[in-house]
Amino acid sequence: MELDHWTPAQLLDRAQHLKEIAAQGDGSASETLDKYPRHYTMLAFRSRSGGGELHQNYADLFYILDGHATIVTGGQVDNAKTTAPGEIRGTAISGGSRQDVSTGDVVHIPAGMPHQMFVPEGGTATYFVVKIQEKD
């Protein structure tokens, strides 16, 4: 067993290549940093809004490293499709409530809660993610 430690500066530096990947793709890129028995960590970058998501077994814990976005939670996933076991994606979220987030904010989204991240035009969001297994 080993200690993992990242400073915000180290994570932002590491995210530079995610910006390049996002620019060549759909405006979003992420990578898994490490895996543990009931959770794993990721680094994510967005320059565009995402679609609706629902993780049946995993909660999301976001720490916004840089930028700002609006997160919609609750409601339902529109045009929902199962993309992997326990993972549902769709075009958007209908209903739900909106919460603006920015650098330094922490957001916890429980397993089973629909959510979607909106990034304003010309804006970006870089965030550290802990995916926590809440259900088997």
C-alpha positions in Angstrom: 0.0 0.0 0.0 1.3 3.4 -0.9 0.3 7.0 -0.3 -0.9 9.0 -3.3 -0.5 12.8 -3.1 -1.2 15.4 -5.7 -1.1 19.2 -5.3 -3.5 21.3 -7.4 -0.5 22.6 -9.4 0.6 19.0 -10.2 -2.9 18.0 -11.3 -3.3 21.2 -13.5 0.1 20.5 -15.1 -0.9 16.9 -15.7 -4.2 18.1 -17.3 -2.4 20.0 -20.1 -2.4 16.9 -22.3 -6.1 16.4 -21.6 -6.7 19.9 -23.1 -5.0 18.8 -26.2 -7.0 15.5 -26.4 -10.2 17.5 -25.8 -9.3 20.0 -28.6 -8.9 17.1 -31.1 -12.2 15.4 -30.0 -15.5 16.4 -28.5 -14.2 19.0 -26.0 -13.9 16.5 -23.2 -11.1 14.3 -22.0 -10.3 12.3 -18.8 -7.9 9.8 -17.4 -8.0 7.4 -14.5 -5.2 8.2 -12.0 -5.4 5.2 -9.7 -7.7 2.4 -8.6 -8.5 1.3 -5.1 -10.8 -1.4 -3.6 -14.1 0.6 -3.6 -13.1 3.8 -5.4 -10.9 5.3 -8.1 -9.6 8.7 -8.9 -9.7 10.6 -12.2 -8.6 13.9 -13.8 -11.1 15.5 -16.2 -11.1 18.5 -18.5 -14.1 20.1 -20.4 -14.3 22.9 -22.9 -17.8 21.9 -23.9 -20.9 20.8 -22.1 -21.6 17.1 -21.7 -24.7 15.0 -22.0 -26.8 13.5 -19.3 -25.3 10.8 -17.1 -26.3 8.4 -14.4 -24.0 6.0 -12.6 -26.1 3.4 -10.8 -23.4 2.1 -8.5 -20.9 5.0 -8.2 -21.1 8.4 -6.6 -19.0 11.2 -8.1 -17.0 13.6 -5.9 -15.7 16.5 -7.9 -13.1 19.0 -6.8 -13.0 21.9 -9.3 -9.3 22.7 -9.9 -9.8 25.5 -12.5 -12.7 27.2 -14.3 -16.4 27.2 -13.8 -19.5 25.3 -15.0 -23.1 24.6 -14.1 -24.1 21.2 -12.9 -27.7 20.0 -13.2 -28.7 17.2 -10.9 -31.9 15.2 -10.5 -34.6 15.0 -13.0 -34.3 12.3 -15.7 -31.8 11.4 -18.5 -33.3 12.1 -21.9 -32.8 9.5 -24.6 -31.1 7.2 -22.1 -29.0 4.4 -23.3 -26.9 1.9 -21.2 -23.3 2.3 -22.3 -21.8 -0.2 -19.8 -23.1 -2.1 -16.8 -24.5 0.5 -14.4 -23.7 3.4 -16.8 -26.4 5.4 -18.5 -25.9 8.2 -20.9 -28.3 10.5 -22.7 -28.6 13.7 -24.6 -29.6 15.9 -21.7 -31.3 16.1 -18.3 -34.9 17.1 -18.1 -35.9 18.7 -14.8 -33.4 18.8 -12.0 -31.8 21.7 -10.3 -28.9 23.9 -11.4 -25.8 24.7 -9.3 -23.0 27.0 -10.5 -19.5 25.7 -9.5 -16.1 27.2 -9.8 -12.4 26.8 -8.7 -12.2 25.4 -5.2 -15.7 24.0 -5.1 -16.4 20.4 -4.1 -19.5 18.6 -5.4 -20.9 15.2 -4.3 -23.3 13.4 -6.7 -24.8 10.3 -5.1 -25.0 7.0 -7.1 -28.2 6.9 -9.1 -28.6 10.7 -9.4 -28.9 12.0 -13.0 -26.4 14.8 -13.7 -25.0 17.0 -16.5 -22.2 19.5 -16.7 -22.6 22.7 -18.7 -19.5 24.7 -19.6 -20.1 28.3 -20.8 -19.1 29.1 -24.3 -15.4 30.0 -24.3 -15.0 28.6 -20.8 -13.3 25.5 -19.4 -13.5 23.3 -16.3 -10.7 21.1 -15.0 -11.6 18.8 -12.1 -10.4 16.0 -9.9 -12.9 13.2 -9.6 -13.3 10.5 -7.0 -15.6 7.7 -8.2 -16.9 6.0 -5.0 -18.7 2.6 -5.2 -21.8 3.0 -3.1 -23.7 0.0 -4.4 -22.7 -3.5 -5.6 
